Amino acid sequence: MEAVEDFKQDEVANIPNSLLISAAYIGKTKKVSLKFYNPESEKIYIWEDKTGHRPYCFSKMAPEDLDFLSERDDVIEIKTVKKIDTLKDKEIPVSKIIVTDPLAIGGTQTTQSIRNVVESWESDIKYYENYLYDNSLIIGKYYKIENDKIIPHDFEMSDETNLAMKSMLFDKLGNTGMTDTKQFEEEVSNWAELLNQPVPKIRRMSLDIEVETDGRRLPDVKIADKKVTAIGFEASDGMKRVFVLRRDGIEEGVNDLDKNIQVVFYEKDQEKKLIEDAFGLVKKYPVLITYNGDGFDLPYLYNRAKRLGISEDVNPLYMMKDSATLTKGVHLDLYRTFSNKAFQIYVFSQKYSDFSLNSVSKGVLGEQKMDYGVEIDNMTYYQIAKYCQNDAYLTFKLTSFNEDLLMNLLVVITRIARMPIDDISRMGVSQWIRSLLYYEHRKNNFLIPRRNEIEGKSAGMANDAVIKDKKYRGGLVIEPVEGVHFDVTVMDFASLYPSIIKVNNLSYETVRCPHEECKKNAIPGTSHWGCTKKNGLTSLIIGSLRDLRVNYYKSLSKKENITDEERQLYTVVSQALKVILNASYGVMGAEIFPLYFLPAAEATTALGRYIIMDTIEKCKGIQLEVLYGDTDSLFVKKPTVQQIDDVIKLAKKDHGVELEIDKEYRYVVLSNRKKNYFGVTKKGKVDVKGLTGKKSHTPPFIKTLFYELLDILAEVENEEQFGNAKKKVSDKIADYAKRVQEKSIPLKELTFNVTLSKAPAEYVKTIPQHIRAAKQLETTREIKKGDIISYVKILNKPGVKPVELARQDEIDSGKYMEFMESTLEQITSSMDLDFDTILGKPKQTGLDQFFWN
């Protein structure tokens, strides 16, 4: 159990209306402390528990059989309580083991941990999470504290919002699949009240540090024996600053920094003062933002401060096992946030492919790190200042662009997941959903089942998984009708899997429920059945969130008579719900998830396949040709408005799912391979499924060619023009191929650029090509994690060379031709173009190939 440093607490018994933003366990006092952000004062207030709440876990053994635990000093009491066993759908007695310290329950590998001695329930939940669940405290919600009593503050919903809510509940809930619709309506209303609470502007500062290097390796954060040479800052109140340490042998340079950036110089013996001043600044802001601050900046500053003898009272930082925090504030490490696949895919539409500050800034902001073409140790003072402050600026801007989008999203997700904002920023979406479901179990007095109990429900069942690494079948992919098709509409099932979960009451406790009479309620395509007696927890929560997003927030954000603040909030909430909903089905079938239940995941995808097949049959019935289908979308050819309207109504009536128009293509080219097509929309945008030509490590000349080919295809309006485009594509590829073979393409256009995810020395078993190139560079400069290695492919061993060391005549043209062929294959195969024919090679038999080569 991680604890936050024991700090001299400002005694707070009364707190004005503030946002609950975080929670932590204080080791010294053995209590939970809550962090509240007050929008008026822009400060964090800390309140420590006064209720006497204690850590505990449950056992199914009777208290008398647990007598041996009662003898322990750290066990306060063992008593019988009633909990609902969700798997058996009945109330059962369990023993509640109450202890003095979370470590008594778990956290050590010895018999001191109760969970290692007896079979226990709910013994692997962090203590501060338990505290939040038990007290029904929702992070991201507003509370005030009066005489040490926490009082929720509920905002009145506007008439406009109330009206939208009522009409949604009245008109659009449709087929809920719920056995108790009143419970569903209450759930929807509760969510709307919570999610419509205003999101405050949070006062914050970003920080980035530079450290001396010896030119060989990255400074060791634990030893912290190298000087901190610069610290850059950027804050929400407009403060822009950089501290620079003077050292021997460094030139002043030219001050070309923005006039708003304050540069403060420290003499070479003043490093201690530089760090103390930085700590002083950190204490002024409630939230600190870094990029990889957990892994480098904060542990380095913390350990360097210790080494320099800076007093603990001055140091605001506190180190935990794999993260860093502030004793009185909150620290968000954006490296961890942007590495989260849910953010990368659903929020930022994969605008970045690796997680370095430079790539993320380029993809999301269209800005990048300073590049002076020299190592930082060879820069002038003003170059170091600009380089360092720019990193702090980029880090801050990632939270502020688009009206504070990321900060607002984090606050809204804390509300949904019931989890501290610092945890949300660092943890994956399966952890968010775990926390949300645990909160709901506690609220309903459900005993959270153990993993082996849930698995016991599906023991001995066979399944027909066809996905690699998955134990169940995924979505359905319909064979494409090969060729070029004009006037194609793609119809998409909105939130298909969340809709299925809601409409069919799917949850770990309702699929294969214990009631004999429910076995008649078979789930098509499976050997499972669904419960008809009670609402499933997953179904209730995911269903209500899904309806809110599809029927409420998406339409509210488009309304004309609302304020900009309201529009921004509705858009952010809709985005946050999208992230959670897209992951909700996935976690049901992910073995890492504590409530993982294979039949529930199987039932979801089986129903998805059933709905798609049935919808295709409906299309045939109204003479609408389906060209291709993939999981939750259908490609239909030359549909009329009436046909589309009919299909949408049938999907809603028969399956309770929303079908909507996603894209309209001027034409689509389908190859004989699934998930491999490209199309041009009616607005002239080219879509290529998979888009290999865009990958960050693709050599620039191939990217250029790829986009030139897309430009040719975007101009096509009809079938006759398509034939001409085919010839232009063929000629363009042949021209580039000739230049490759003649070795006339400049070296920098041939580079593969790969970011190092770890230092070269850490690669031991297999040495990838970019590391072979990096090792050649180590003789000339220091290579560290996060560096971009640019290399070319050469004829002689080791087959690669850093671009700065390579010569034009040693380029391996054959390798580039192979890479060009594989990258462009999506386009050429879809257009029925043969690469060898384009290059003028004869169709090859084995013998031909021998002579040709």
C-alpha positions in Angstrom: 0.0 0.0 0.0 1.5 3.3 -1.0 1.3 6.1 1.4 1.9 9.8 1.0 4.6 11.5 3.1 3.7 12.5 6.6 3.5 16.2 6.4 2.7 19.0 8.9 -1.0 19.2 8.1 -2.9 22.5 8.2 -5.8 21.5 10.4 -8.9 22.1 8.3 -12.4 21.5 9.8 -14.3 23.7 7.3 -13.8 23.8 3.6 -15.9 26.0 1.2 -17.6 24.4 -1.8 -14.7 22.6 -3.6 -14.0 19.8 -6.1 -12.8 16.6 -4.6 -9.7 15.9 -6.8 -7.6 13.2 -5.1 -7.2 11.0 -2.1 -4.2 9.3 -0.4 -3.3 7.2 2.6 -1.1 8.8 5.3 1.2 6.2 6.8 2.1 8.1 10.0 -1.5 8.8 11.1 -2.9 5.6 9.4 -5.7 7.7 7.9 -6.9 8.7 4.5 -6.5 12.4 3.5 -8.7 14.0 0.8 -7.5 16.8 -1.5 -10.2 19.4 -2.5 -9.6 22.0 -5.1 -11.3 25.3 -4.5 -12.0 27.2 -7.7 -12.2 30.6 -6.0 -9.0 30.6 -4.0 -7.3 28.2 -6.6 -5.8 26.3 -3.7 -5.9 22.7 -2.6 -7.4 22.0 0.9 -6.4 18.8 2.7 -8.8 17.1 5.0 -7.9 14.0 7.1 -10.5 11.4 8.1 -12.2 12.1 11.4 -14.8 9.3 11.2 -12.6 6.5 12.5 -12.8 4.4 9.3 -10.6 1.4 9.4 -9.2 -1.0 6.7 -10.9 -4.4 6.4 -11.5 -7.5 4.3 -14.0 -10.3 4.3 -13.9 -14.0 4.8 -16.5 -16.7 4.3 -15.2 -18.5 7.4 -17.2 -18.1 10.6 -15.7 -15.6 13.2 -15.0 -18.5 15.6 -12.9 -20.2 12.9 -10.8 -17.1 12.6 -9.9 -16.9 16.3 -6.3 -17.3 15.5 -6.4 -13.9 13.8 -8.0 -12.2 16.8 -4.8 -12.8 18.8 -2.9 -10.4 16.4 -2.2 -6.9 17.6 -3.2 -5.4 14.2 -6.7 -7.1 14.2 -9.2 -4.8 15.9 -12.4 -6.9 15.5 -14.0 -9.8 13.5 -17.7 -9.6 13.2 -20.5 -11.2 11.1 -22.2 -8.9 8.4 -24.7 -9.6 5.6 -23.6 -9.2 2.0 -25.3 -10.1 -1.3 -23.6 -12.9 -3.2 -24.1 -11.7 -6.8 -23.3 -15.1 -8.3 -25.9 -17.0 -6.2 -28.3 -14.0 -6.1 -28.9 -14.3 -2.3 -27.8 -12.7 0.9 -25.1 -14.5 2.8 -23.3 -14.0 6.2 -19.6 -13.1 5.9 -16.9 -12.3 8.5 -15.6 -8.7 8.4 -12.0 -8.6 9.6 -11.2 -5.0 10.7 -7.5 -4.1 11.2 -5.4 -1.1 12.2 -3.3 -0.8 9.1 -3.8 -1.7 5.3 -0.5 -3.6 5.4 -2.1 -6.1 7.8 -4.4 -7.1 5.0 -2.0 -7.2 2.1 1.1 -5.6 0.6 3.7 -8.0 2.2 4.7 -11.4 0.9 4.6 -13.0 4.4 2.1 -14.4 6.9 1.7 -10.8 8.2 -0.7 -10.3 5.3 -4.1 -11.7 6.1 -4.8 -12.4 2.5 -1.9 -14.8 2.4 -3.2 -16.7 5.4 -7.0 -17.0 4.7 -9.1 -17.0 1.6 -10.3 -13.4 1.6 -12.6 -11.2 -0.3 -12.0 -7.5 -1.2 -8.5 -7.7 0.2 -6.7 -6.3 -2.9 -8.4 -2.8 -3.1 -6.2 0.2 -2.1 -7.3 1.5 1.2 -8.1 5.1 0.0 -10.3 3.6 -2.7 -12.2 1.5 0.0 -12.6 4.7 2.0 -14.1 6.6 -1.0 -16.5 3.7 -1.9 -17.7 3.2 1.7 -18.4 6.9 2.1 -20.0 7.2 -1.3 -17.5 10.0 -2.2 -17.1 10.7 -5.9 -13.9 12.2 -7.1 -14.7 15.1 -9.4 -17.8 16.1 -7.5 -18.2 19.2 -5.4 -18.4 19.0 -1.6 -18.2 21.4 1.3 -17.0 20.5 4.8 -18.7 22.0 7.9 -17.3 21.1 11.3 -15.6 18.1 9.8 -18.7 16.8 8.1 -18.5 16.3 4.3 -21.7 17.6 2.6 -22.2 17.0 -1.2 -23.1 20.1 -3.2 -25.5 19.4 -6.0 -25.9 22.0 -8.8 -29.4 22.7 -10.1 -29.8 21.5 -13.6 -31.1 24.2 -16.0 -34.6 24.0 -17.4 -33.2 23.3 -20.8 -31.2 20.4 -19.6 -34.0 19.0 -17.5 -36.3 19.1 -20.5 -33.7 17.4 -22.7 -33.3 14.7 -20.0 -37.1 14.1 -19.7 -37.6 13.8 -23.4 -34.7 11.4 -23.7 -36.1 9.2 -20.9 -39.6 9.4 -22.4 -38.8 8.9 -26.1 -35.5 7.3 -26.5 -34.8 4.7 -23.9 -36.5 2.3 -26.2 -35.7 -1.4 -25.6 -33.6 -1.3 -22.4 -33.5 -5.0 -21.9 -33.9 -4.1 -18.2 -36.1 -6.2 -15.9 -36.5 -3.0 -13.8 -36.8 0.2 -16.0 -37.3 2.5 -13.0 -33.9 1.5 -11.7 -32.5 2.3 -15.2 -34.1 5.7 -15.3 -32.8 6.6 -11.9 -29.3 5.6 -13.0 -29.5 7.8 -16.1 -30.7 10.8 -14.0 -28.0 10.3 -11.4 -25.3 10.2 -14.1 -26.7 13.3 -15.8 -26.7 15.3 -12.5 -23.1 14.3 -11.8 -21.7 14.8 -15.3 -23.4 18.2 -15.7 -21.6 19.7 -12.7 -19.3 22.5 -13.9 -15.6 21.7 -14.5 -13.4 24.4 -13.0 -10.4 25.9 -14.6 -7.6 24.3 -12.6 -4.5 26.4 -11.7 -1.4 24.5 -12.7 2.2 24.7 -13.7 4.5 22.5 -15.8 8.1 21.9 -15.2 11.0 20.4 -17.2 14.6 19.9 -16.0 18.0 19.6 -17.8 20.9 17.8 -16.1 24.6 17.7 -16.9 25.7 14.6 -18.8 29.1 13.1 -19.3 28.4 12.7 -23.0 27.9 8.9 -22.6 24.8 8.0 -20.6 21.7 9.3 -19.0 22.2 10.6 -15.4 21.1 8.1 -12.7 18.1 9.4 -10.8 18.9 7.4 -7.7 22.5 8.7 -7.4 21.7 12.2 -8.7 25.4 13.1 -8.9 25.2 15.4 -11.9 24.2 19.1 -11.6 20.7 20.3 -12.5 21.6 22.9 -15.2 18.2 24.4 -16.0 14.6 24.2 -15.0 11.8 25.5 -17.2 8.3 26.5 -16.1 5.0 27.5 -17.8 1.8 28.1 -15.9 -1.9 28.7 -16.4 -1.6 32.3 -15.0 0.8 33.2 -17.8 4.0 32.7 -15.8 6.8 31.7 -18.1 10.2 31.3 -16.5 13.5 29.4 -16.8 16.3 29.0 -14.2 19.8 28.5 -15.7 23.0 27.5 -13.8 26.2 29.1 -15.0 29.1 26.7 -15.6 32.7 26.9 -16.9 33.3 27.0 -20.7 29.8 27.9 -21.8 29.1 30.8 -24.0 26.3 33.4 -23.3 24.8 33.3 -26.8 22.1 35.5 -28.1 18.9 36.1 -26.1 16.1 35.4 -28.7 13.6 34.1 -26.1 10.1 35.4 -26.2 10.0 38.7 -24.2 7.4 37.2 -21.8 9.9 34.5 -20.6 11.9 35.5 -17.6 15.4 34.0 -17.5 17.0 33.8 -14.1 20.8 33.0 -13.9 22.4 31.3 -10.9 26.2 31.3 -10.4 28.0 27.9 -10.6 28.0 27.5 -6.8 24.2 28.3 -6.5 22.7 25.0 -7.7 21.2 24.5 -4.2 19.4 27.9 -4.4 18.2 27.2 -7.9 16.5 24.0 -6.8 15.1 25.7 -3.6 13.6 28.5 -5.7 12.1 25.9 -8.0 10.5 24.1 -5.0 9.2 27.5 -3.9 7.4 27.9 -7.3 6.0 24.3 -7.2 4.4 25.0 -3.8 2.5 28.0 -5.3 0.5 25.8 -7.7 -2.0 23.2 -6.7 -1.3 21.0 -9.7 2.1 20.1 -11.2 2.4 18.8 -14.8 5.4 17.0 -16.2 6.3 14.8 -19.1 7.9 11.7 -17.7 8.2 13.4 -14.3 7.6 10.0 -12.6 10.5 8.4 -14.3 13.0 11.3 -14.4 12.4 14.9 -13.5 10.9 14.6 -10.0 12.9 11.6 -8.6 16.1 13.4 -9.9 15.1 16.7 -8.2 14.1 14.9 -5.0 17.4 12.9 -4.7 19.5 15.8 -5.9 17.9 18.0 -3.2 18.8 15.4 -0.5 22.3 15.2 -1.8 22.7 19.0 -1.6 21.3 19.0 2.0 18.0 20.8 1.1 15.7 20.4 4.1 12.6 18.2 4.0 10.4 21.1 4.9 11.5 22.9 1.7 11.1 19.9 -0.6 7.4 19.5 -1.7 8.0 16.2 -3.5 7.2 12.7 -2.3 8.4 9.5 -4.1 6.3 6.3 -4.4 7.2 3.0 -5.9 6.5 3.9 -9.5 5.3 7.5 -9.4 6.0 10.8 -7.8 3.5 13.2 -6.1 3.3 16.4 -4.0 2.7 16.4 -0.3 0.1 19.1 -0.7 -0.7 19.2 -4.4 -1.3 16.8 -7.3 1.2 15.7 -9.9 0.1 14.6 -13.4 2.7 12.8 -15.6 1.5 13.3 -19.2 3.9 10.7 -20.5 1.7 8.1 -18.7 -1.5 9.8 -19.9 -0.5 10.0 -23.6 0.8 6.4 -23.5 -2.7 5.3 -22.6 -4.1 3.6 -25.7 -7.6 4.8 -24.9 -6.4 8.4 -25.1 -4.2 7.7 -28.1 -7.0 6.1 -30.1 -10.3 7.5 -28.9 -9.4 11.0 -27.9 -6.5 11.9 -30.2 -7.4 9.7 -33.2 -3.9 8.2 -33.3 -2.3 11.5 -34.3 0.9 10.3 -32.7 2.5 6.8 -33.0 5.2 6.9 -30.3 5.0 8.6 -26.9 7.9 11.0 -26.9 7.1 14.6 -26.1 8.2 15.6 -29.6 5.9 13.1 -31.4 2.9 13.8 -29.2 3.4 17.6 -29.6 3.8 17.3 -33.3 0.7 15.1 -33.7 -1.6 16.9 -31.2 -0.4 20.6 -31.3 1.5 20.8 -34.6 4.5 22.1 -32.6 7.8 20.5 -31.6 10.9 20.6 -29.5 13.8 23.0 -30.2 16.4 21.6 -32.5 19.7 23.4 -32.5 21.5 20.5 -34.2 23.9 20.1 -31.3 23.9 18.2 -28.0 22.6 20.2 -25.0 26.1 20.3 -23.4 27.3 22.2 -26.5 24.6 24.8 -26.5 24.9 28.4 -25.3 23.2 29.6 -22.1 20.3 31.2 -24.0 19.9 28.1 -26.2 19.7 25.9 -23.1 17.2 28.3 -21.6 15.0 28.3 -24.7 15.3 24.5 -25.2 14.3 23.8 -21.6 11.5 26.4 -21.3 10.1 25.2 -24.6 9.7 21.7 -23.3 7.8 23.1 -20.3 5.7 25.1 -22.7 4.8 22.1 -24.8 4.0 20.0 -21.7 1.7 22.7 -20.4 0.1 23.3 -23.8 -0.9 19.6 -24.0 -3.3 20.3 -21.1 -4.5 23.7 -22.3 -5.1 23.5 -26.1 -8.6 23.4 -27.3 -10.0 25.1 -24.2 -8.3 22.9 -21.6 -9.6 19.7 -23.3 -7.3 17.2 -21.6 -7.7 18.7 -18.1 -11.5 18.8 -18.5 -11.5 15.2 -19.8 -9.5 14.0 -16.8 -11.9 15.7 -14.4 -15.0 14.1 -16.1 -13.3 10.7 -16.2 -12.6 10.9 -12.5 -16.4 11.4 -12.0 -17.2 8.3 -14.0 -14.4 6.1 -12.6 -14.7 7.3 -9.0 -10.9 7.5 -9.0 -8.3 10.2 -8.0 -7.2 12.4 -10.9 -3.6 11.4 -10.5 -4.6 7.7 -10.8 -6.7 8.4 -13.9 -3.8 10.1 -15.6 -1.5 7.1 -15.0 -3.7 4.0 -15.2 -5.3 2.2 -18.1 -9.0 2.2 -18.9 -9.6 -1.3 -17.4 -8.6 0.1 -14.0 -11.1 2.9 -14.4 -13.9 0.5 -15.1 -12.8 -1.8 -12.3 -13.1 1.2 -9.9 -16.5 2.2 -11.2 -17.8 -1.3 -10.8 -16.3 -1.8 -7.3 -18.0 1.5 -6.2 -21.3 0.2 -7.5 -20.9 -3.2 -5.7 -20.2 -1.4 -2.5 -23.2 0.9 -3.0 -25.5 -2.1 -3.4 -23.9 -4.1 -0.6 -22.8 -6.7 -3.1 -19.8 -8.8 -2.1 -17.2 -8.4 -4.9 -16.6 -12.0 -6.1 -13.1 -13.6 -6.3 -11.7 -14.3 -9.7 -11.9 -18.1 -9.2 -15.6 -17.9 -8.3 -16.5 -16.1 -11.5 -14.4 -18.6 -13.5 -16.2 -21.5 -11.8 -19.4 -20.4 -13.6 -18.0 -21.3 -17.0 -15.9 -24.4 -16.0 -15.8 -27.1 -18.7 -17.4 -25.1 -21.5 -16.0 -25.4 -25.0 -15.8 -22.4 -27.3 -14.8 -21.8 -30.9 -12.3 -18.9 -30.6 -10.8 -17.8 -33.9 -8.8 -14.8 -32.8 -5.1 -15.2 -32.0 -4.5 -14.7 -28.2 -8.3 -14.5 -27.6 -10.4 -17.2 -26.0 -13.6 -16.2 -27.8 -14.7 -15.2 -31.4 -14.6 -11.5 -32.2 -16.7 -9.4 -34.6 -17.9 -10.6 -38.0 -16.0 -9.6 -41.1 -18.0 -10.2 -44.3 -16.2 -11.2 -47.5 -15.7 -8.1 -49.6 -17.1 -7.9 -53.2 -13.9 -7.3 -55.1 -13.5 -4.3 -57.4 -14.2 -0.6 -57.9 -17.6 0.5 -56.6 -19.1 4.0 -57.1 -21.6 5.7 -54.7 -21.1 3.7 -51.6 -22.5 4.5 -48.1 -21.0 3.2 -44.9 -23.6 2.6 -42.2 -22.4 2.2 -38.6 -24.0 0.8 -35.5 -23.6 3.5 -32.9 -21.8 2.0 -29.8 -22.8 -1.5 -31.0 -21.3 -3.6 -28.1 -22.4 -1.2 -25.3 -25.9 -1.3 -26.9 -25.9 -5.1 -26.9 -24.7 -5.2 -23.3 -27.6 -2.9 -22.4 -30.4 -4.4 -24.5 -29.5 -8.0 -23.6 -28.8 -7.4 -19.9 -25.3 -8.8 -20.1 -23.1 -8.8 -17.0 -20.9 -11.4 -15.3 -23.7 -12.2 -12.8 -26.6 -12.3 -15.3 -25.1 -14.4 -18.1 -25.6 -18.0 -17.0 -27.4 -16.8 -13.9 -28.4 -19.3 -11.2 -32.2 -19.1 -11.9 -33.6 -22.3 -13.5 -36.4 -20.4 -15.3 -34.0 -18.0 -17.1 -32.4 -20.9 -19.0 -35.2 -20.5 -21.6 -33.8 -17.0 -22.4 -31.1 -18.4 -24.8 -28.5 -16.0 -26.3 -28.3 -16.7 -30.1 -25.1 -18.3 -31.3 -24.0 -19.4 -27.8 -24.7 -22.1 -25.2 -25.5 -19.3 -22.7 -28.6 -17.7 -21.4 -29.4 -14.3 -19.9 -31.2 -13.4 -16.6 -34.8 -12.2 -16.8 -35.2 -11.5 -13.0 -32.8 -8.7 -12.2 -30.7 -6.0 -13.9 -27.0 -6.8 -14.4 -24.6 -4.3 -12.9 -22.5 -3.9 -16.1 -25.7 -3.7 -18.2 -27.2 -1.0 -15.9 -24.1 1.2 -15.8 -22.8 0.7 -19.4 -26.4 0.9 -20.7 -27.2 4.2 -18.9 -23.9 5.8 -20.0 -24.4 4.6 -23.5 -27.9 6.1 -23.7 -26.7 9.4 -22.2 -24.0 9.7 -24.8 -26.0 8.7 -27.9 -29.4 10.3 -27.0 -28.5 13.2 -24.8 -24.9 14.6 -24.9 -24.4 14.3 -28.6 -27.6 16.1 -29.4 -27.2 18.7 -26.5 -23.7 19.7 -27.7 -25.3 20.6 -31.1 -28.1 22.8 -29.7 -28.1 26.5 -30.6 -29.5 28.2 -27.5 -26.7 27.1 -25.0 -23.7 28.9 -23.7 -20.2 28.2 -24.9 -19.3 26.8 -21.5 -22.3 24.4 -21.7 -21.3 23.4 -25.2 -17.7 22.7 -24.1 -18.9 20.7 -21.2 -21.3 18.5 -23.2 -18.7 17.9 -25.8 -16.1 16.9 -23.3 -18.5 14.6 -21.4 -19.5 13.0 -24.7 -15.8 12.4 -25.5 -15.1 10.9 -22.0 -18.1 8.6 -22.3 -16.9 7.5 -25.7 -13.5 6.5 -24.2 -15.1 4.5 -21.4 -17.8 2.9 -23.6 -15.4 1.8 -26.3 -13.4 -0.1 -23.7 -16.3 -1.4 -21.7 -16.9 -4.5 -23.8 -13.1 -5.2 -24.2 -12.5 -5.5 -20.4 -15.2 -8.2 -20.0 -13.1 -10.4 -22.2 -9.7 -9.3 -20.9 -8.0 -11.8 -18.5 -6.3 -9.0 -16.6 -9.7 -7.6 -15.5 -10.8 -8.8 -12.1 -14.5 -9.3 -13.1 -13.5 -11.1 -16.4 -16.1 -13.5 -17.5 -15.6 -15.3 -20.8 -19.3 -16.1 -21.5 -20.3 -12.5 -21.1 -17.7 -11.4 -23.7 -18.7 -14.4 -25.9 -22.4 -13.4 -25.7 -21.6 -9.8 -26.7 -19.7 -10.7 -29.9 -22.1 -13.5 -30.8 -25.0 -11.1 -30.6 -23.0 -8.6 -32.7 -22.5 -11.2 -35.4 -26.1 -12.2 -35.2 -27.3 -8.5 -35.6 -25.0 -7.9 -38.5 -26.1 -11.0 -40.3 -29.8 -10.3 -39.7 -29.3 -6.7 -40.9 -27.7 -7.9 -44.1 -30.7 -10.2 -44.7 -33.0 -7.2 -44.1 -30.9 -5.3 -46.8 -31.4 -8.1 -49.3 -35.1 -8.0 -48.5 -35.3 -4.4 -49.7 -32.9 -4.9 -52.7 -30.0 -3.1 -51.0 -26.6 -4.5 -52.0 -24.1 -5.0 -49.2 -20.5 -4.9 -50.5 -18.6 -5.5 -47.2 -19.1 -5.6 -43.5 -16.6 -5.2 -40.6 -17.7 -5.7 -36.9 -20.1 -2.8 -36.6 -20.3 -1.3 -40.1 -21.9 -2.1 -43.4 -20.8 -0.9 -46.9 -23.9 -0.5 -49.1 -24.0 0.3 -52.8 -26.1 3.1 -54.3 -28.7 3.2 -51.5 -31.9 5.3 -51.8 -32.9 7.6 -48.9 -35.9 5.3 -48.4 -33.8 2.1 -48.2 -31.5 3.7 -45.6 -34.5 4.9 -43.5 -36.0 1.4 -43.7 -32.9 -0.4 -42.5 -32.4 2.1 -39.6 -36.0 1.5 -38.4 -35.7 -2.3 -38.7 -32.4 -2.4 -36.7 -34.0 -0.3 -33.9 -37.2 -2.3 -33.8 -35.7 -5.8 -33.9 -32.5 -5.3 -32.0 -32.7 -2.1 -30.1 -29.6 -0.7 -31.8 -29.0 2.6 -33.6 -27.8 2.4 -37.2 -26.5 5.7 -38.7 -24.7 7.0 -41.7 -21.0 7.1 -41.0 -19.4 8.0 -44.4 -20.4 8.5 -48.0 -17.9 7.5 -50.6 -17.6 8.7 -54.2 -16.0 5.3 -54.8 -14.5 2.5 -52.9 -11.9 -0.1 -54.1 -12.2 -3.4 -52.3 -9.5 -6.0 -52.6 -10.0 -9.8 -52.0 -8.5 -9.3 -48.5 -10.5 -8.4 -45.5 -9.8 -5.1 -43.8 -7.9 -3.9 -46.9 -9.5 -1.2 -49.0 -9.4 2.4 -49.8 -12.1 4.9 -50.8 -12.6 8.6 -51.7 -15.3 10.4 -49.8 -17.7 12.8 -51.6 -15.6 15.6 -50.2 -12.5 14.2 -51.9 -10.8 12.8 -48.8 -8.9 9.5 -49.3 -9.3 6.8 -46.7 -6.9 3.9 -46.7 -7.6 1.1 -44.2 -4.5 0.5 -42.2 -2.5 3.3 -43.9 1.0 1.8 -43.7 2.4 4.7 -45.7 1.7 7.1 -42.8 3.7 5.2 -40.2 6.3 7.3 -38.5 9.3 5.1 -39.4 8.5 4.9 -43.2 11.3 6.6 -45.2 10.3 10.1 -46.4 10.5 9.3 -50.1 7.9 6.5 -49.8 5.6 8.8 -47.7 5.9 11.4 -50.4 5.1 8.8 -53.1 2.2 7.5 -51.0 0.6 10.9 -50.7 1.2 11.7 -54.4 -0.7 8.5 -55.3 -3.6 9.4 -53.0 -3.8 12.8 -54.7 -4.2 11.1 -58.1 -6.9 8.9 -56.7 -8.7 11.8 -55.0 -9.4 13.4 -58.4 -11.3 10.5 -59.8 -15.0 11.3 -60.3 -16.2 8.4 -62.5 -15.2 5.0 -63.9 -13.6 6.3 -67.0 -11.3 8.6 -64.9 -10.4 5.6 -62.7 -8.8 3.9 -65.7 -6.7 7.0 -66.4 -5.7 7.2 -62.7 -4.6 3.6 -62.7 -2.1 4.4 -65.5 -0.9 7.5 -63.7 -0.3 5.5 -60.5 1.6 2.9 -62.4 3.8 5.5 -64.1 4.5 7.3 -60.8 5.6 4.1 -59.0 7.8 3.1 -62.0 9.5 6.6 -61.9 10.3 6.3 -58.2 11.5 2.7 -58.6 14.0 3.8 -61.4 15.4 6.5 -59.0 15.8 3.9 -56.2 17.7 1.6 -58.6 19.9 4.5 -59.8 20.6 5.5 -56.2 19.7 9.1 -57.0 17.4 9.6 -54.1 19.1 11.8 -51.4 20.1 10.0 -48.2 17.9 11.9 -45.9 14.9 10.8 -48.0 15.9 7.2 -47.4 16.0 7.3 -43.6 14.1 5.2 -41.2 13.4 7.2 -38.0 12.8 5.3 -34.8 12.6 6.6 -31.3 14.5 4.7 -28.6 12.1 3.3 -26.0 15.1 2.3 -23.8 18.9 2.8 -23.8 21.0 0.8 -26.4 22.7 -1.1 -23.5 19.4 -2.5 -22.3 18.9 -4.6 -25.5 20.6 -7.9 -24.9 18.8 -10.8 -26.4 17.7 -9.4 -29.8 19.3 -6.4 -31.3 16.8 -4.5 -33.6 18.1 -2.7 -36.7 17.8 0.8 -35.2 19.9 -0.3 -32.2 22.6 -1.6 -34.5 22.7 1.9 -36.0 22.6 3.5 -32.5 25.6 1.5 -31.4 27.6 2.8 -34.3 26.7 6.3 -33.2 27.8 5.8 -29.6 31.4 6.4 -30.7 30.5 9.9 -31.6 27.9 11.0 -29.1 25.7 9.9 -26.1 22.7 7.9 -27.1 19.8 7.8 -24.6 16.2 6.7 -24.2 13.9 9.0 -26.2 16.5 9.8 -28.9 15.4 9.5 -32.5 17.8 7.3 -34.5 17.9 7.9 -38.3 19.4 5.2 -40.3 19.6 3.8 -43.9 19.8 0.2 -45.2 23.2 -0.7 -46.7 24.6 -3.6 -48.7 27.3 -4.7 -46.3 27.1 -6.0 -42.7 25.4 -5.1 -40.3 22.9 -4.0 -43.0 22.2 -0.6 -41.5 24.1 2.6 -40.9 23.3 6.0 -39.2 22.5 8.4 -42.0 25.3 10.8 -40.8 27.9 8.1 -41.4 26.5 6.6 -44.7 27.5 7.1 -48.3 25.1 7.1 -51.4 26.9 4.3 -53.1 26.5 1.7 -50.3 22.6 2.0 -50.3 20.9 -1.4 -50.6 18.4 -0.6 -53.5 16.9 -4.1 -53.3 15.8 -3.6 -49.7 14.2 -0.3 -50.5 12.4 -1.8 -53.5 11.0 -4.5 -51.2 9.9 -2.0 -48.6 8.3 0.2 -51.3 6.4 -2.8 -52.7 5.1 -3.9 -49.3 4.1 -0.3 -48.3 2.2 0.4 -51.5 0.6 -3.1 -51.8 -2.6 -1.8 -50.2 -3.1 0.5 -53.1 -1.6 -1.7 -55.9 -3.5 -4.9 -54.9 -6.8 -3.0 -54.5 -6.4 -1.6 -58.0 -5.4 -5.0 -59.4 -1.9 -3.7 -60.3 1.1 -6.1 -60.3 4.3 -4.6 -58.9 6.6 -6.6 -61.2 4.5 -5.6 -64.3 4.8 -1.9 -63.2 8.5 -2.3 -63.1 8.6 -4.0 -66.6 9.7 -7.3 -65.2 8.4 -10.5 -66.9 6.0 -12.7 -65.0 8.4 -15.0 -63.3 8.8 -18.7 -63.1 11.4 -20.2 -60.8 13.9 -20.4 -63.7 13.1 -16.8 -64.9 13.7 -15.6 -61.4 17.1 -17.2 -61.3 18.2 -15.5 -64.5 16.5 -12.2 -63.7 18.2 -11.9 -60.3 
